[in-house]
Amino acid sequence: MSEKSQDEPKEQKPAPEQDLTSFLSEQQCKDFILLVATITERMRRAIEANFDPRATLNKDLIGDPSQSDEEKINKVDPGNVDVSEYEKEKKRLEEREKELSKPDIKQLKEDALANYDEWRLAIMKRVAEAVNLQDQAEKQIADAAEHYEPPATATPQQHTASGEKGEKVEQKAPKLEDIFPRVKTSLTKLSLAQRRLVLHSVLLLLISLERYTARSRVLLLYLTSSLKIGAKALQEEEVKIAKGLLQSAQQINADKEAQEKIDASQQSRKWKMRAATVAGAAVVGISGGMAAPMVASGVGAIMGGLGLGATAAAG
């Protein structure tokens, strides 16, 4: 056998699949787990805030709940305080505290947090497994809670435009980081392609848990913001994966339908053979052996009239 020509193109080997551990150092893997833990801790505190009686009140008027009334009064500037507004806020606070102290509301808070914690732990375990640091999941959850720093309150940028009826203040559309404040992470030093791969990997992890709910997307939006990627990148990843899943589902359905047709064809063939045998036996029994040539043609004609002639002939 002659040797292959050197000019003949070599067979191309498929590029190896790239996972997170192929470009993240061990420390970066830990930072990745901590980032997800910190984001999910922030999300948990947002749930708790829904049951905080002071969450929707003017904190400048109500003050710190750990302070006594005397301490609050001493901090108030008599020249700027609005006594009537303070009394309104104080009354609202009392109403909210009374409402949130009801047993059913307390039970609702307990159930909401328990359900969230179950979801969070499942996410953290899968994330830790993805970078081969299974023992870090619960540790990083505890660290995120212990060292938690609330995000700075973002103020949407404004601009003033002059019109015929005077000045009009318009708000610009808020940026992603205004709605989902960034969590500081060393992963922003990675290249854009690597940061997008991190986002892509987490999206796949969330889908693999069969829990791609509103919580999952909030987590991804925080992650997108923290990695300084941009909301458009997340949308592109979602569309790309959705199309891939759709194509896979269509292929599965096509394969299933093809198999069902094969099975149906085999069953139909067996039925027709039995019918031909029974019909032939009946005719032979009635008219004797001289009718045998008619059997084949007769059965074929009947089957042909039903649109099954070719199948019967093939059988």
C-alpha positions in Angstrom: 0.0 0.0 0.0 1.5 3.3 -1.0 2.0 6.0 1.6 -0.4 9.0 1.7 0.8 12.0 -0.1 2.1 14.8 2.1 -0.1 17.3 0.2 -3.2 15.4 1.3 -5.1 17.3 4.0 -4.8 15.8 7.5 -8.0 14.8 9.3 -9.1 17.7 11.6 -9.6 16.7 15.2 -12.4 18.4 17.0 -11.3 21.2 19.4 -11.5 20.0 23.0 -14.4 21.3 25.0 -13.5 24.1 27.3 -14.7 24.1 30.9 -14.2 26.6 33.7 -11.3 24.8 35.3 -9.4 25.0 32.0 -8.8 28.8 32.4 -9.6 29.6 36.0 -6.9 29.2 38.6 -7.8 27.6 41.9 -8.2 31.0 43.6 -10.3 32.3 40.7 -12.5 29.2 41.1 -13.0 30.1 44.8 -13.7 33.7 43.8 -16.3 32.5 41.3 -18.1 30.5 44.0 -17.9 33.5 46.4 -19.3 35.8 43.7 -22.4 33.5 43.3 -22.7 33.2 47.0 -22.6 37.0 47.5 -25.2 37.6 44.8 -27.5 35.0 46.2 -27.0 36.5 49.7 -28.1 39.9 48.3 -31.2 38.2 46.8 -32.0 36.6 50.1 -31.8 39.9 51.9 -34.2 41.4 49.3 -36.7 38.8 50.4 -36.2 39.7 54.0 -36.7 43.4 53.2 -40.2 42.6 52.1 -41.0 41.8 55.7 -39.1 44.7 57.2 -41.6 47.3 58.5 -39.2 50.1 57.7 -38.4 49.1 54.2 -40.8 51.5 52.5 -40.6 54.4 55.0 -38.4 57.5 55.1 -35.4 56.3 57.1 -34.2 59.9 57.6 -37.3 60.5 59.6 -37.8 57.2 61.3 -34.1 56.7 62.1 -32.1 53.6 63.1 -34.3 51.0 64.9 -31.4 50.4 67.4 -31.6 54.0 68.7 -33.9 55.1 71.5 -36.4 57.9 70.9 -34.2 60.2 72.9 -31.2 59.5 70.7 -33.3 60.1 67.6 -34.5 63.4 68.9 -31.0 64.6 69.7 -29.9 63.9 66.1 -32.8 65.9 64.6 -32.1 69.4 63.3 -35.0 71.5 64.7 -34.7 73.9 61.8 -35.3 71.3 59.1 -37.5 68.7 60.7 -41.1 68.3 59.5 -43.0 67.3 62.6 -46.2 66.5 60.9 -44.4 64.3 58.3 -42.5 62.5 61.1 -45.8 61.7 62.9 -47.2 60.3 59.7 -44.2 58.1 59.2 -44.3 57.0 62.8 -48.0 56.0 62.4 -47.2 54.1 59.1 -44.5 52.2 61.0 -46.8 51.2 63.7 -49.4 49.9 61.2 -46.7 48.0 59.3 -45.3 46.4 62.5 -48.8 45.3 63.4 -49.5 43.8 60.0 -46.2 42.0 59.8 -46.7 40.5 63.3 -49.7 38.4 62.2 -49.0 34.7 62.4 -49.9 34.1 58.7 -47.4 36.7 57.6 -44.7 35.3 59.8 -45.4 31.8 58.4 -45.2 33.3 54.9 -41.8 34.8 55.6 -40.6 31.5 57.0 -41.8 29.5 54.0 -40.4 32.0 51.5 -37.0 31.9 53.0 -37.0 28.1 53.4 -37.9 27.7 49.7 -35.3 30.2 48.7 -32.6 28.5 50.8 -33.4 25.2 49.2 -33.0 26.7 45.7 -29.8 28.5 46.7 -28.1 25.5 48.2 -28.9 23.5 45.0 -27.3 26.3 42.9 -24.3 26.6 45.1 -23.6 22.8 45.1 -23.8 22.7 41.3 -21.5 25.7 40.9 -19.0 24.2 43.3 -19.1 20.9 41.4 -18.4 22.7 38.2 -15.0 23.8 39.4 -14.3 20.6 41.4 -14.6 22.4 44.8 -17.6 20.6 46.3 -16.5 21.4 49.9 -16.7 25.1 49.3 -20.5 25.5 48.7 -21.8 25.8 52.2 -18.6 27.5 53.4 -18.9 30.3 50.9 -22.6 30.8 51.7 -21.6 31.3 55.4 -18.8 33.7 54.4 -21.1 35.7 52.1 -23.5 36.2 55.0 -20.8 37.0 57.5 -19.0 39.6 55.4 -22.0 41.0 53.5 -21.9 44.6 52.4 -25.1 46.2 51.2 -24.9 47.8 47.8 -24.7 51.5 47.4 -28.0 53.0 46.5 -27.9 53.9 42.8 -29.4 57.1 41.6 -30.5 57.2 38.0 -28.8 60.0 36.0 -31.0 62.9 35.0 -30.8 65.7 32.4 -32.8 68.9 32.1 -34.4 69.9 28.8 -35.9 73.3 28.1 -39.4 73.4 26.5 -42.0 76.0 25.6 -43.7 75.5 29.0 -40.6 75.8 31.0 -38.0 73.3 32.2 -38.8 69.7 32.2 -36.7 67.0 34.1 -36.4 63.7 32.3 -34.9 60.5 33.6 -32.5 58.5 31.4 -33.1 54.8 31.2 -31.3 53.2 34.1 -28.2 51.1 33.3 -28.0 47.4 34.2 -25.7 48.2 37.2 -28.2 50.7 38.5 -30.8 48.0 38.9 -28.5 45.2 39.7 -25.5 46.7 41.5 -22.2 45.1 40.9 -20.5 42.8 43.3 -16.7 43.3 43.4 -14.8 40.3 42.0 -11.4 39.5 40.6 -13.1 37.8 37.7 -13.4 41.1 35.9 -9.7 40.8 35.1 -10.5 37.9 32.8 -10.9 38.5 29.0 -14.3 39.3 27.7 -14.5 35.9 26.0 -13.7 34.1 29.3 -16.2 36.2 31.2 -18.9 35.3 28.7 -17.9 31.6 29.1 -18.5 32.0 32.8 -21.9 33.4 32.2 -22.7 30.7 29.6 -21.7 28.0 32.0 -23.9 29.3 34.8 -26.8 29.6 32.5 -26.4 26.0 31.5 -26.0 25.0 35.2 -29.3 26.7 36.0 -31.1 25.0 33.1 -29.7 21.6 34.1 -31.4 22.0 37.5 -34.7 22.4 35.6 -35.3 25.6 37.7 -34.8 28.4 35.3 -37.3 30.6 37.1 -37.4 34.4 37.8 -34.8 33.8 40.5 -32.5 32.2 38.1 -32.6 35.2 35.7 -32.1 37.7 38.5 -29.0 35.8 39.5 -27.8 35.9 35.9 -28.5 39.6 35.6 -26.5 40.3 38.8 -23.7 38.1 37.4 -23.8 39.9 34.1 -23.6 43.2 35.8 -20.7 42.1 38.1 -18.7 40.7 35.3 -19.1 43.9 33.3 -20.5 42.2 30.3 -23.7 43.9 29.4 -27.3 42.8 29.2 -27.1 42.2 25.5 -24.6 39.4 26.0 -27.0 37.6 28.4 -29.8 37.9 25.8 -27.6 36.5 23.1 -26.6 33.5 25.3 -30.2 32.8 26.1 -31.3 32.9 22.5 -28.3 30.7 21.4 -29.1 28.1 24.0 -32.8 28.2 23.4 -32.3 27.6 19.7 -30.0 24.7 20.5 -32.6 23.1 22.8 -35.3 23.7 20.3 -33.3 21.9 17.6 -32.6 19.0 19.9 -36.3 18.7 20.9 -37.3 18.8 17.2 -34.8 16.1 16.4 -36.0 13.9 19.3 -39.6 14.3 18.1 -38.6 13.5 14.6 -36.7 10.4 15.7 -39.7 9.3 17.9 -42.1 9.8 15.0 -39.9 7.8 12.6 -39.7 5.0 15.1 -43.5 5.0 15.7 -44.0 4.8 11.9 -41.6 1.8 11.7 -43.4 0.1 14.6 -46.8 0.9 13.1 -45.6 -0.4 9.7 -44.4 -3.6 11.2 -47.7 -4.1 13.1 -49.7 -3.3 9.9 -47.7 -5.8 7.9 -48.4 -8.6 10.5 -52.1 -7.7 10.4 -52.3 -7.8 6.6 -50.5 -11.2 6.5 -52.9 -12.6 9.0 -55.9 -11.2 7.0 -54.6 -12.6 3.8 -54.1 -16.0 5.4 -57.7 -16.0 6.9 -59.3 -14.8 3.7 -57.4 -17.3 1.6 -58.3 -20.1 3.9 -62.0 -19.1 3.7 -62.0 -18.9 -0.1 -60.1 -22.2 -0.5 -62.5 -23.8 2.0 -65.6 -22.6 0.0 -64.5 -23.1 -3.6 -61.7 -25.6 -3.4 -58.2 -25.5 -4.8 -59.3 -24.1 -8.1 -59.9 -20.7 -6.5 -56.4 -20.3 -5.3 -55.2 -18.0 -8.1 -58.1 -15.7 -7.3 -57.1 -15.4 -3.7 -53.9 -13.6 -4.4 -55.4 -11.2 -6.9 -58.5 -10.7 -4.8 -56.8 -9.8 -1.6 -54.4 -7.6 -3.5 -57.3 -5.7 -5.0 -59.0 -5.2 -1.7 -55.9 -3.9 -0.1 -55.2 -1.7 -3.1 -58.6 -0.1 -2.7 -57.7 0.8 0.8 -54.5 2.3 -0.3 -52.5 -0.6 1.2 -51.8 -2.5 -2.0 -48.1 -1.9 -2.2 -47.7 -2.9 1.5 -49.7 -6.0 1.0 -47.7 -7.0 -2.0 -44.5 -6.3 -0.2 -45.7 -8.5 2.6 
